[in-house]
Amino acid sequence: MGRIKSLDGIRAISILMVLFGHASATMPKVQYTEYFFPFIFNANLGVKIFFVISGYLITKLLIVEREKTGRIDIKDFYLRRIFRIFPVFYLYILVILFLKFTFFPDIFTDYGIFLAAAFYCWNYKHLMFNGPPQDNGYWYFGHLWSLSMEEQFYLAWPLMFVKINRDKLLKVVLALVILMPLVRIATYFLMPDSRGQLGMMLHTGGDTILFGCLGALIEKNERIKAILFKYLNKTALVAVVAILVFVVSPILNMKFKGSYQMVLGESFNAICITFLLFWCIYIPSKVANFLNYKFIAQIGILSYSLYIWQQLILTTNTNLWINKFPQNLGVVFVIALVSYYMIEKPILKLKKRLKKV
């Protein structure tokens, strides 16, 4: 399956939201207010866009594979994930270890949180380890919660895809996304220690990825797809949806906090993102043209390396020149370019060669 139109551009917008959101603490106060960044560079919303894209793309790949071969090669699926995710991820982990034993002994102090990060359990670390809250590791490993959730999800999702009858799968996914807000509420009251992690744990936050999966499944249902496309062509509706997710929802989140975000906000945002994802992919527009500019798409291609390495540079924990705004953003892009062209791309080429053997 070739690259999907606009997808890299959407990734670019998402990673820029994350980068500027995380860099905000390093910016001069005159350039930062508590109101500007929740709307323009909302890092959490940027991650949720990544989740929807990820669920959509992986499910679409599974659908295409089954249509071409009549089956799903589970082993090959997991190998693809390993080749795609592990090299840069574990290089980052090794760099953190190297810094701990050389220049930055306090980069983390609790080995429990290190293990939680290294084994994709960061989003459940509070149930396993109780490191000191002031540990620097909470910043340098903090962004790995999203990769932890994704990897946990993709251990289960291809098995569900294979085992559940294709006619029932859409209904099962729909039931899960309806039930998950109730699971969040139950977890809030039954597991008070997990309240800060509600949007990060798989069983309470995985519905954002599932909405992406749902989108890919809807594409194969001609009746539902026809209804969806009728609304996608209504420009005013698209504008309203964009305002709802990028303006109204953040306002509600600031005003009502978790009582909005965990009950309605997570699901509401995911629905809006999925709708806008389809619009960007299928409906010609100036926005789609912008997303497909080569420069913008290239940022999207770099998004994984950008996401992995940015936490090391966009920080106030150290007072180095590379950690200060605006050069810190430039440094992140330089590291990401090296990471992509020296590690990601060669590894992906190796994977293709091995597949031919």
C-alpha positions as CSV (number, residue, x, y, z in Angstrom):
1,M,0.0,0.0,0.0
2,G,1.4,3.4,-1.0
3,R,1.5,6.5,1.1
4,I,-1.9,8.0,1.9
5,K,-2.6,11.6,0.7
6,S,-2.4,14.2,3.5
7,L,-1.4,11.7,6.2
8,D,2.2,12.9,6.5
9,G,1.0,16.5,6.5
10,I,-1.3,15.7,9.4
11,R,1.5,14.0,11.2
12,A,3.5,17.2,10.6
13,I,0.8,19.4,12.2
14,S,0.6,16.9,15.1
15,I,4.3,16.8,15.9
16,L,4.6,20.6,15.7
17,M,1.8,20.9,18.2
18,V,3.8,18.6,20.5
19,L,7.1,20.3,19.9
20,F,5.9,23.8,20.6
21,G,3.7,22.7,23.5
22,H,6.7,21.1,25.1
23,A,9.1,24.0,24.2
24,S,6.7,26.5,25.8
25,A,8.5,26.3,29.2
26,T,11.8,27.3,27.6
27,M,10.3,30.3,25.9
28,P,10.5,33.9,27.2
29,K,7.3,34.6,29.2
30,V,6.3,37.4,26.8
31,Q,5.8,34.8,24.1
32,Y,3.8,32.4,26.3
33,T,0.5,32.6,28.0
34,E,-1.6,29.9,29.6
35,Y,-4.3,30.6,27.0
36,F,-2.3,30.6,23.7
37,F,-0.8,27.2,23.9
38,P,-3.9,25.2,24.8
39,F,-5.4,26.2,21.5
40,I,-2.5,26.6,19.0
41,F,0.1,24.1,20.3
42,N,-1.9,21.7,22.4
43,A,0.7,18.9,22.9
44,N,-1.9,16.5,24.3
45,L,-4.3,17.0,21.4
46,G,-1.3,16.5,19.0
47,V,-0.7,13.1,20.6
48,K,-4.3,12.2,20.2
49,I,-4.2,13.0,16.5
50,F,-1.3,10.6,16.3
51,F,-3.4,7.9,18.0
52,V,-6.2,8.3,15.5
53,I,-3.8,8.2,12.5
54,S,-2.1,5.1,13.9
55,G,-5.3,3.2,14.5
56,Y,-6.6,4.1,11.0
57,L,-3.3,3.3,9.2
58,I,-2.6,-0.1,11.0
59,T,-6.2,-1.3,10.4
60,K,-6.1,-0.2,6.8
61,L,-2.9,-2.2,6.3
62,L,-4.5,-5.2,7.9
63,I,-7.5,-4.9,5.6
64,V,-5.4,-4.6,2.5
65,E,-3.3,-7.6,3.5
66,R,-6.3,-9.7,4.0
67,E,-7.8,-8.7,0.7
68,K,-4.6,-9.4,-1.1
69,T,-3.6,-12.7,0.5
70,G,-6.8,-13.9,2.2
71,R,-5.0,-14.0,5.6
72,I,-3.1,-12.0,8.2
73,D,0.5,-12.9,8.9
74,I,0.6,-12.1,12.7
75,K,4.3,-12.8,12.9
76,D,5.1,-10.5,10.1
77,F,2.9,-7.8,11.7
78,Y,4.9,-7.9,14.9
79,L,8.2,-8.0,13.1
80,R,7.2,-4.8,11.2
81,R,6.4,-3.1,14.4
82,I,9.7,-4.2,15.9
83,F,11.7,-2.9,12.9
84,R,9.7,0.4,12.9
85,I,9.7,1.2,16.6
86,F,12.5,-0.5,18.5
87,P,15.7,0.8,16.9
88,V,15.2,4.5,17.6
89,F,13.3,3.9,20.8
90,Y,16.1,1.8,22.4
91,L,18.8,4.0,21.1
92,Y,17.1,6.8,23.1
93,I,17.0,4.6,26.2
94,L,20.8,3.8,25.7
95,V,21.6,7.5,25.3
96,I,19.8,8.3,28.6
97,L,21.8,5.5,30.3
98,F,25.0,6.9,28.8
99,L,24.3,10.4,30.1
100,K,23.5,9.0,33.5
101,F,26.9,7.3,33.8
102,T,28.8,10.2,32.3
103,F,27.6,13.8,32.2
104,F,24.2,13.8,33.9
105,P,24.0,11.4,36.8
106,D,20.7,12.9,37.9
107,I,18.9,12.4,34.5
108,F,17.0,9.7,36.5
109,T,17.6,8.2,39.9
110,D,14.9,5.5,40.3
111,Y,15.6,2.4,38.2
112,G,11.9,1.4,38.6
113,I,10.8,4.2,36.3
114,F,13.7,3.3,33.9
115,L,12.4,-0.2,33.6
116,A,8.9,1.0,33.1
117,A,10.1,3.1,30.2
118,A,12.3,0.4,28.7
119,F,9.6,-2.3,28.7
120,Y,6.7,-0.2,27.4
121,C,4.9,0.0,30.8
122,W,5.3,3.7,31.4
123,N,1.5,4.3,31.4
124,Y,1.1,1.8,34.2
125,K,4.2,2.7,36.2
126,H,2.2,4.0,39.1
127,L,0.9,0.5,39.8
128,M,4.4,-1.0,39.8
129,F,6.9,1.6,41.0
130,N,6.7,4.7,43.2
131,G,9.7,6.7,42.3
132,P,10.3,10.1,43.9
133,P,8.1,12.7,42.2
134,Q,11.0,15.1,41.7
135,D,13.0,12.5,39.7
136,N,14.1,14.0,36.4
137,G,13.3,10.8,34.7
138,Y,9.6,11.7,34.8
139,W,10.4,14.3,32.2
140,Y,12.9,12.4,30.1
141,F,10.8,9.2,29.9
142,G,7.4,11.0,30.3
143,H,6.6,11.1,26.6
144,L,7.0,7.3,26.3
145,W,3.5,6.7,27.8
146,S,2.0,7.1,24.3
147,L,4.4,4.5,22.7
148,S,3.6,2.2,25.7
149,M,-0.1,2.5,25.0
150,E,0.4,1.9,21.3
151,E,2.6,-1.1,21.7
152,Q,0.1,-2.7,24.2
153,F,-2.7,-2.0,21.8
154,Y,-1.0,-3.6,18.9
155,L,-0.2,-6.7,20.8
156,A,-4.0,-7.2,21.0
157,W,-5.5,-5.6,17.9
158,P,-4.2,-7.9,15.1
159,L,-5.4,-10.9,17.2
160,M,-8.9,-9.3,17.5
161,F,-8.9,-8.5,13.8
162,V,-8.1,-12.1,12.9
163,K,-10.3,-13.8,15.5
164,I,-13.5,-11.7,15.3
165,N,-15.7,-12.2,12.3
166,R,-15.3,-9.3,10.0
167,D,-19.1,-8.6,10.0
168,K,-19.0,-8.3,13.8
169,L,-15.7,-6.4,14.2
170,L,-17.2,-3.0,13.5
171,K,-19.9,-3.6,16.1
172,V,-17.3,-4.8,18.7
173,V,-15.1,-1.7,18.1
174,L,-18.2,0.5,18.3
175,A,-19.2,-1.1,21.6
176,L,-15.7,-0.6,23.0
177,V,-15.5,3.1,22.2
178,I,-19.0,3.5,23.8
179,L,-18.0,1.6,26.9
180,M,-14.6,3.1,27.5
181,P,-15.8,6.5,29.0
182,L,-17.7,4.4,31.5
183,V,-14.5,2.4,32.3
184,R,-12.7,5.8,32.9
185,I,-15.4,6.9,35.3
186,A,-15.3,3.5,37.1
187,T,-11.5,3.6,37.3
188,Y,-11.6,7.2,38.7
189,F,-13.7,6.0,41.7
190,L,-12.3,2.5,42.2
191,M,-8.6,3.3,41.6
192,P,-7.9,6.8,43.0
193,D,-4.1,6.3,42.5
194,S,-4.7,6.0,38.8
195,R,-6.6,9.3,38.3
196,G,-3.6,11.1,36.9
197,Q,-3.1,8.3,34.3
198,L,-6.7,7.9,33.0
199,G,-5.9,9.3,29.6
200,M,-2.7,7.2,29.4
201,M,-3.7,3.7,30.3
202,L,-4.8,1.3,27.6
203,H,-8.0,0.3,29.3
204,T,-9.0,3.9,29.9
205,G,-7.5,5.8,27.0
206,G,-7.3,3.3,24.1
207,D,-10.6,4.5,22.6
208,T,-8.7,7.3,20.7
209,I,-6.8,4.6,18.8
210,L,-10.0,2.6,18.4
211,F,-11.7,5.5,16.7
212,G,-9.0,5.4,14.1
213,C,-9.5,1.7,13.7
214,L,-13.3,2.4,13.4
215,G,-12.6,4.9,10.6
216,A,-10.7,2.3,8.6
217,L,-13.5,-0.3,9.1
218,I,-16.1,2.3,8.1
219,E,-14.3,2.8,4.8
220,K,-15.2,-0.8,3.9
221,N,-18.9,-0.3,4.7
222,E,-20.4,1.3,1.7
223,R,-23.6,2.4,3.3
224,I,-22.0,4.2,6.3
225,K,-19.3,5.6,4.0
226,A,-21.9,7.1,1.7
227,I,-23.5,8.9,4.7
228,L,-20.1,10.1,5.9
229,F,-19.1,11.5,2.6
230,K,-22.3,13.4,2.3
231,Y,-21.3,15.4,5.4
232,L,-17.6,15.7,4.4
233,N,-18.7,17.8,1.5
234,K,-20.3,20.4,3.8
235,T,-17.6,23.0,4.2
236,A,-19.4,24.8,7.0
237,L,-19.8,21.6,9.0
238,V,-16.1,20.8,8.6
239,A,-15.2,24.3,9.9
240,V,-17.5,23.9,12.9
241,V,-15.9,20.5,13.7
242,A,-12.5,22.1,13.5
243,I,-13.5,24.9,15.9
244,L,-15.1,22.4,18.3
245,V,-11.9,20.3,18.6
246,F,-9.3,23.0,18.5
247,V,-11.1,25.8,20.4
248,V,-14.3,24.7,22.2
249,S,-13.0,21.5,23.6
250,P,-9.8,23.0,25.1
251,I,-11.9,25.8,26.7
252,L,-14.2,23.1,28.3
253,N,-11.1,21.2,29.4
254,M,-9.6,24.3,31.1
255,K,-12.9,25.1,32.8
256,F,-14.1,21.6,33.9
257,K,-10.8,19.7,33.9
258,G,-11.1,15.9,34.1
259,S,-14.9,16.0,34.7
260,Y,-15.2,17.0,31.0
261,Q,-12.1,15.5,29.5
262,M,-12.4,12.0,30.9
263,V,-16.2,11.7,30.6
264,L,-16.8,13.3,27.2
265,G,-13.7,15.1,26.0
266,E,-11.6,12.1,25.0
267,S,-14.3,10.6,22.9
268,F,-15.6,13.9,21.5
269,N,-12.1,14.9,20.4
270,A,-11.5,11.5,18.8
271,I,-14.7,11.7,16.8
272,C,-13.8,15.2,15.5
273,I,-10.3,14.2,14.6
274,T,-11.5,11.1,12.7
275,F,-14.0,13.2,10.8
276,L,-11.3,15.8,9.9
277,L,-8.9,13.0,9.0
278,F,-11.3,11.7,6.3
279,W,-11.9,15.3,5.1
280,C,-8.2,15.9,4.6
281,I,-7.6,12.6,2.9
282,Y,-10.6,12.5,0.5
283,I,-11.9,16.0,-0.1
284,P,-9.8,18.3,-2.3
285,S,-9.1,21.7,-0.6
286,K,-6.5,24.3,0.1
287,V,-5.8,22.6,3.4
288,A,-5.2,19.3,1.7
289,N,-2.9,21.0,-0.8
290,F,-0.9,22.5,2.1
291,L,-0.7,19.2,3.9
292,N,0.8,17.6,0.7
293,Y,3.5,20.2,0.2
294,K,6.8,18.3,0.1
295,F,8.3,20.3,3.0
296,I,5.3,19.8,5.3
297,A,5.1,16.1,4.4
298,Q,8.9,15.7,5.2
299,I,8.2,17.0,8.7
300,G,5.6,14.3,9.0
301,I,8.0,11.6,7.8
302,L,10.4,12.8,10.6
303,S,7.7,12.8,13.2
304,Y,8.7,9.6,15.0
305,S,12.3,10.6,15.5
306,L,11.2,14.1,16.4
307,Y,8.9,12.8,19.0
308,I,11.5,10.4,20.5
309,W,14.3,12.9,20.8
310,Q,12.5,16.2,21.6
311,Q,12.1,15.4,25.3
312,L,15.9,15.4,25.8
313,I,16.3,18.9,24.4
314,L,13.1,20.8,25.2
315,T,13.7,21.0,28.9
316,T,14.6,23.5,31.6
317,N,16.3,20.8,33.7
318,T,19.7,21.8,32.2
319,N,20.9,25.3,31.3
320,L,22.9,24.4,28.2
321,W,22.8,26.5,25.0
322,I,21.1,23.7,23.1
323,N,18.2,23.7,25.7
324,K,17.3,27.3,25.2
325,F,14.7,28.7,22.9
326,P,14.7,29.0,19.9
327,Q,17.8,27.0,19.1
328,N,16.4,24.0,21.0
329,L,13.8,23.4,18.3
330,G,16.5,23.6,15.6
331,V,18.6,21.1,17.6
332,V,15.7,18.7,17.8
333,F,15.3,18.8,14.0
334,V,19.0,18.2,13.4
335,I,18.9,15.2,15.7
336,A,15.7,13.9,14.1
337,L,17.3,14.2,10.6
338,V,20.3,12.2,11.7
339,S,18.1,9.7,13.5
340,Y,15.9,9.2,10.4
341,Y,18.5,9.0,7.7
342,M,21.1,7.1,9.8
343,I,18.8,4.7,11.7
344,E,15.1,4.6,10.7
345,K,15.5,4.6,6.9
346,P,18.4,2.1,6.7
347,I,16.5,-0.3,9.1
348,L,13.4,-0.1,7.0
349,K,15.4,-0.9,3.9
350,L,17.0,-3.8,5.7
351,K,13.5,-5.0,6.6
352,K,12.4,-5.0,3.0
353,R,15.5,-6.9,1.9
354,L,15.0,-9.5,4.6
355,K,11.3,-9.9,3.5
356,K,12.5,-10.8,0.0
357,V,14.9,-13.5,1.2
